[in-house]
Structures are given as structure tokens and as C-alpha cells.
Amino acid sequence: MRKVLLALPALALAMVAVFASTGNSAQAAAVTLKVRAGDGETGYAVNTFLPASVYVRAGDTITWSFPWDEPHSVTFGEIQGNPEEPTNPDDAVVDYDGTGFVNSGMVFGPDGPEFSVKFTAEGTYDYYCFIHPFMTGKVYVQGPGIGEQDNQASIDARGAADYTSQIAELKAAAGAAAAKPVAISSKAGGGKKYTLMVSSANDIMVGDVMQFFPATLNIGVNDEVEFVSNVHTPHDIGFTPPGFDPNGPPPPEAADWDPFTGGLNYAPGAKIDGTKLVVSPMIGLEYPDGVKASFTFPKAGTYNFICVLHASQGMVGKINVTSGAPGAPNTGDSLAPASRSGTSGLVFVAGMIAIAMGATAAAAYAARR
């Protein structure tokens, strides 16, 4: 009995060591967690990381997915070189200790790759999307016993709550825009001028309203329609000929066209008769061509229009032109369903839009910094 009693302290110490070892092993077990880089639905793009803050341990990996048709990046550190390109294209997982420049490159929605980063050292790491100045996030890499670490359920719950709040904010802005009657004035030389709103009345930090207000307009022959954009997000207005597929290959006239350098077959007041593709320059705050684009309609018919950049997100509309008295100008703002394609047709003009957007976004990021 005395030998057993003498052995108990040693046994207790051994058990403590075993449990401590087990605990440390469990605590150090690496995990991979998923975060959404933006999201959206027809007519709306939420441009935030969902959620914006994540708590992990050294050795853990975060994988960012890109579920919506708006381009984004996951970028750590100061931009070096061309930010459209990934910094580590051959690595399935990029190791990061908080130093240097690590970047996913520009990723175009769910058809693009995911991006994974393994955090090898404790610290707080800021990151951002270089395309959207307000889209920022933090990764907190905490040591043992410091704070509470995330799991996938906690990330999903916070991301879902953020998305619900942010999409509601965008929908409220859209509702306010839709409630405004179309401004109608006299057109020089006779007829009427109708003014339509592009996107929302002002910038919204959490994302963009990808709609025209109204999306359907009834006017008379020779009337003018003016589109006005008071946001920083670039938009253009493209009137498409019958049978045009915005997700198909670009027509010959658009094959070498860069939409960020100017319009296509456009001048202010351009006459639309449905025979060719006519696209305005990019309009919006701080764009060289200003915030307005205008068109006239010398012929009765129905004319479909899109934002070339955002047609796949539902940014489409139509204008009904009649030789008699037109109907009510604000006719409901109904949206066509978003149409996605695995190919990059005119929506991205064979990658030229990506290049121009990257340059524009890099300049915006530099100004923000």
C-alpha cells in the first residue's frame, strides 16, 4: 500500500502532462476557414468581406470565395507591380507572416479561382479589395489563450448577418430611387426630355445598386432621354441592336474598343434607331465625360439598353417609343433576371475592361492611402 501511495504523485504529474499535451495539440491543430469576398443578387452588389473580421491561430488558413459577378481582390500590403495579377499564381495556399505584398489578383466572380492564405505568425493583418476603396477587412491571428477563435459556423453566422443588413441598405436606396417620378422637361427644338437615374442617388459604402430608374420608360418619337450618374462606380449606357447577346462575342466594331477610353458610335444626343450598337463613355463622379449621357429616338420601336460592365448583374432596361401619346413614364422598374455565362463576351470585352478597371482602381487606392 505504501508503494502505491508513493507512486500516486508521479502518476498525477504524468496525467497532467498527458492532458496538457493533448490540450496544446488540440489548440494548435490547424484549420481552414472560408470567407466570402462580396456577394449580391440581381440588381445589387454587396462589396464587403463577409464577415470583415476573422479570428484565427497561427498556422490556420483562410480561403476567400467570390460568389457574385462583381470583380474583387484580396490584397495584403502595398501594391507592387500589376495588381490585376496574383502574386503567387502557382501556390494553392500562400504563406503570409505580415510582411510584403500578397494578392489574389482581380477575380471575376464564381467562375474565378478561390484564394487561400496561411497565416504563419501572430498579429493583426489588414487587407482590402483594390477595386473597391471601402472594402476592407482584418485577420486577427491570436496566440494560445487569447480571445476566442472562429470556426466556420461563427464566420457563416456573422457573414450572413452582415449581408442581410447590407443588402437591405441597398434595397432601401433602390426603393427611394424608384419612388421618384421621372423628371420631364422641354427639349430644345420640340418634344420632351426625360431624365433617368443610374444606380443610386449617391455612393453607398457597402455596395452598389445595379439598376436604372426607371428600368422601363415610355416616350414619344424624337424625344430625348438623359441618363445621370452621381456615384463613383463606373457605368455606361449601351443601346443594343435586336438579337444582341451581351454574353456573346463582341461584334466586329467593338473588337478593339476599350470602354474606358470613350464611347462607341456615340455623341451627345446620339440617334438610336436599332441598327447598331451605341455605347456612351463611362459616366459618374470624377469621370472625364461627366455624369450625363443623352440619346434621341427618331423612330418608333422598343430599344433595349444595358450597362456594359454590369449587364450580368441585371443592369438592363428598355425604352418604348411610340408615335402617339406615350404611356406613364415611370412604369415599374421591373428587372430582367441576371444572365450569367462562363465566357467573357462583350460584358468584359476580352479582358480590356479588366485592365482598365485595374488601372482605375489602383489609382483610387493610391488616392485613398
N, C-alpha and C positions, 0 to 999 in steps of 0.2 A: 504493500500500500504506500509505504514511504517513497519508493522509487517512482510510483505513478504520480504522487503529488509533486515530486521534484521535477517531473517531466512536463507538468502542465504549463508552466510559464513559457518554456521553449516552444511547446505546441501552439500556445496562444500567439506568440510572436510570429511563428511560421504562417498561421492562418491570416493574421493581419497582413503579412507580406503578400500572400496569395491574393487576398481581396483587393489590396491596393494596386497590385499589378494588373488584376482584371479590370479594375476601375479605370486605371490610366490607359489601358489598351482600348477599352470601350470609348473613352473620351477622345482618344487620338484617332479612332477609326475614321478614315476619310470618306466623305460623301460627295455626291454630285447633285446640285440643285438647279432647277430651271426657272428662269425669269423671262417674262415677255418684254421685248423691245417694241413698244407700241402695240396698237390693236385698232379695231374700228368696225364699222358696218356701213352699209350703203348710205352715202351722203355724209359720213362723219369719219374723221381720222383722229384718234387719240394719240398724241405724240408725247408719251411719258413712258418711263420704265415702270413695269408693274410687277412688284412694288419698287419704289425708288430707293429704298434702303434694305440691305440684306446683311444678316449677322452669321458669320461662319468661323471656322477654326483654320489655323494654318494647315495646309495640305488638302483643304476642300477645294472643289471645282464648282464654278457656276457656268451654266450653259444658257446662252441667250437665244431665244427663238424669235422669228419675225413674222407674226401671223397675218398681218394686213398688207395691202398693196401699196403702202406708203414706204419709200426708201428710208432706211435708218442706218446708223453705225453704232458700234460700241467702241469707245475710244478712251484710252488712258494716256495721260501725259500730253506734252506739247506736240502739235502736228509737225511732222518732218516728212518731206517729200510729198508725194501724191496721196492725199488721204482717201481717195476712192479705192485704192488697192489695199488688200490686207498686208499687215506687216510680217505675218508668218504663214504664208499660204500652204506650206507643206505639213504644218503641225495640226493634228486633230485637237490637241489641247496645248495652249500656250502657258508656260510657266511665267509668273509675274511676282516680283518682290517689291514693287512700288517704284522702281527706277526705270527710266527710258520710256519709249513710245510703243504702245501695244494697241493695235487697231484691227477691227473686223473688216475694214473697208466698207464701201457702200453696198448694202444688201437690199435687194428689191423683193421684199415680201416673202410669202411662204414658198415660192419657188427657189429662193436663195438658200445658202447654207446656214446652219446654226454656227454659233461661235462660242468656244469654251475656253475659260481661263482658270488655271490652278494657282491659288494664292499660297505662296511658299513662306511668307513671313507675316508676323503680326503687324497691324497698323490699320489706318483708315485710308481708303483709296477712293478718290473722286473719279468719276468718269462721265462721259457725255456723248450725245449724238452730234457730230459736227455739222449735220444738215439743219437741225432744229435748235436754235440757241437756248431755249428754255428747257430742253430735255436733258436733265442731269440726274445722276444717281450716286450712291455711296455704297461701298462694300466695307463692312467693319470686320476685320479679322482679329478675333479676340483670343486671349490666352486661356489656359485652364482655370475654371472657377470664376471667370469674369463674364458677367451678364448671362443672358440666355441665348443659346444658338438656335438658328432657324432650322426647321425641317420643311419638307415640300408642302405639307398641309398648311403651315403657318404662312409660307410665301404665297400659296394659292389664295388663301383667305384674304390677305392684305391686298394682293393684286386685284382680286375680284371687287373688293370694296372700293378701291381707288378707281377702277374702270367704271363702276356703276355711277359714282359721283361725277366723274369727268364727262362721261357720255351724256349725263343729264344736263350738265352745264352747256354742252354744245347744242343739245336739242332745245334748251330754253332760248339760246341765241337764235337758232333757226326759227323757232316759233315767233319770236319778236320780229324777225325779218319778214316772215311770211304774212304777218298781220298788217304790215304797212301797205297801203294802196300804192299802185304804180304811179309814179309821177308822170303827168301828161302835160305837155306844153305845145305851143305852136311851132311848127317847123318853118324855117326860112324858105320862102318860095311856095308855101302852101302845104297843107297836110299837118300831121301831128308827129311829135317826138315823144317816145316812151323811154323812160329810164329804168333800167333793171339793176338790181344789186347782185354783185358777185361775192359769194361766201357770206361772211357776217359783217355787221356794221363796223367792227373794229377787231383788232387782234385778240385772240383768246390763248392764254398761256398753255392750256392743257391740250390744244389741238386745233383742228380746222373744220369748219363746216364746208363740205364739198358739194355745194348746191348753187343754183341760180335762183333768184327770187324776182318774179315767179319763174318756174320751170316751163310753163306754157303761157304763151301770150297771143292774143288775137288783135290784129291791126288791119289797116286798110292799105290798098295799093299806093305806093310812093311814100308811105310813112317811114319814119326813121326810128331805129332802136339804138339806144346808147347804153352800154354796159359800164358800170362804175365799180372799181375795187378799192376799198380803203383798208386793205390788210397788206402785210409784208410778204405773205406767201405768194409765189408767182402763179398767175393764171393767164390763160389766153382764151380767145373765143374763136372756134373754128366752125364754119358752116360747111357741111359735108354734102357731096352730091348723092343722088339716090343709089342705094346698094353699097354704100361705103362701109367698110368694116374697120373700125378703129383698132382692132387687134390683129388685122392682117398686115401684109407687107405694104410699105408706103407706095403711093403712086409715083410714077417717074418724076413728076415735078417736085416731089418732096424728098427724093432720094438723097440729095446733098444739102438739104436745108437744116440749119441749126435754129430751132425756135427761140433761142436766147439772143440771137443777133438781130432779129426782126421778124416781121410778119411774112406771109406767103400770099401773093396776089391781093395784097391789102393796101388801101389808102383810106384815111378817114372818110366815112360816108360810103364805103365800098358798096357797089350794087350787087345784090345777091339774087341770082336767077336759077340756081340749082345746077349749073352746068360744070362747075369746077370747085375744087377745094379752095376756100378762102379762110385764112387764119390771121388774126390780129397779132401784133407784138405782145410780149408779156406786159401785163399791166399790174399796177399795185403801188404801194408806197415805196418811194425811192427808186423806182424803175425808170430808165431813160425816156420811155414813151409815155410816162404819166400814169394816171389812174383810169383813163377812159378809152373806149373803143366804140366806134359807131358804124352802122350799116343802114342802107336803104333797100327797099323792096319794090322794084318796078313791076312785078308780075305776081298774079295771084298764085297761091300754092301753099304747101306745107314745107317748112325748111327746118331741118334738124341741125342742132349745134352742140358742140362739146367743148370742154377744156381739154386740150391735147394731153396735158400732163396727168389729168385726174379723171379721165373718162371711165377708167376701170373701177373707180370708186363711186360711180353713179353721178358724176358731174356732167349731166346731159340735159338738153331741153329742146323745145320746138317752138316755132313761130308760125301761126296760121295767118295767111294774108288773103283777104277777100276783097272783091271789087265792090261789094255792098257795104252796109254798115257792119263793122266788126262787133263781136260779142264783148262781154265784160273782159277787161284786160287782165285781171288777176284771177286765173282760172284754176286755182287749187294746188299748184306746186307739186303735183304728183311726180314721184321719181321712178325712172326706169330701173329695173334690178341691175345690180352690178354684173358685168360680164367679164369673167377672167379668162385668160389664155396663158398657156405655158410658153408661148412665143412672145417676143418683144417686137410688136409691129409698130405702127405709127405712134402708139402711146409713148414709146421711148425713142423713136427714130434711130434705130440701130445703134443705141448706146450714146448718141451725141447729146441727148438730154442729160444723161447721167454725168457726162463730162462737164457740161455747162453748170449743172446743179452743184456738182462738187466744187467747182471754182467759186461759184456764188456763195455756197455755204462756208467754204474756207475763209472767204473774205469777211463774212458775217461773224464767224467765230473769232477771227483776229480782232475785229472791232469790239466784240463783246469782252474779250480778255483785256 
